[in-house]
Amino acid sequence: MIGKVSHSQPMVLPPEVTNKTTKSGTSNVAQVELSSALKSLQSAKTSMDKTSDVDMNKVAEMKALLGSGKVSVNLDNLAGSMLDFYQDNE
């Protein structure tokens, strides 16, 4: 998961790698650069986190239509559809 990985922390290499590759006076920390694809995914995730799953404008529109009586709902059909949906998803 993207949200669970922290890319801002340096990656410390194991001793068997660092002993072969480090020179005296250098750090045992490797720098990791994120690919453009990963940066794009992180940007998309940030955008998705800021959006709502519910379109509140459509909810308000339906409330107004139902309140005015311009739209009616067959409650028996609605209840049957809800039962079918939830029974199929178990």
N, C-alpha and C positions, 0 to 999 in steps of 0.2 A: 504494500500500500504506500502511496506517495506520502500521505500525511504522517506516517509512522517513521519515516526515514529522515534523519537530520543530515543535511549535506553541508552544514556550516562548520561541523567539527572536523579537525584534521584526522586523517587515518594513520594510525601507528602501525608500522610494519613489524612482523615478528623478528626476534633477534637473529635467526638464521639468515634472513634476507638483509637486514640492516648491517650485519657484520661484514657481508660481502660487498655491499654497495656504498657504504658511507665512508667519507674521508674524515680525517681528524678535524674536529671543530665544526662538523655539520650536524644538523638535527636528525633525529630518527623519525621524522614526520614526512609523509609523502603528500603532495598536493594533488587533489582530484578535481578535474574540470568537468562540469556537467555538459552533456551533449545538448545540441540545440533541440532535439526531440524531447528530451526530459524537461528542458526549460519550458518548452511549449506545453507539455502536459501539466506542469506545475501552474502555469498561467491559466490554463483551462480549468483546473481544479479550483483555483482561487475565484475565478468568475462564477463557477457553479455554486460555490459556497455562499456567494452573495445573492443568488437568485432564489426565489421561492418556488416550491413545487405546485403552488396553487395560484391561478390567475385571479386575483381578487377583483379585477374589473368584470370578468365574466360572472363571478359569484354575485356581485352587486346587481348586474344586469338580470340574472335569473331571479334574484329575490324580488326585484321590482316587477318583473313580469308575473311571477306567482302572486305577489301582493295585489296587483291590479286585476287579476282574474283573466288576463289575456291568454294564460297558459294553464292547463290543468294537468294533473298527474293522476294516472290510474294507480292507486296505492297497492292494489292486488298484484298488478304486473310488476311494479317496482319491488315489492317484497319477494316475489318469485324470482326475479332476476338477481336480487341480492343473495338469496339462498343458493341459487345455482352457482353464482360466482364463488362464494365462500366454500361450498361443498366440493367444487372442482379443484380448489387451491389447497386442500388439506393433504 
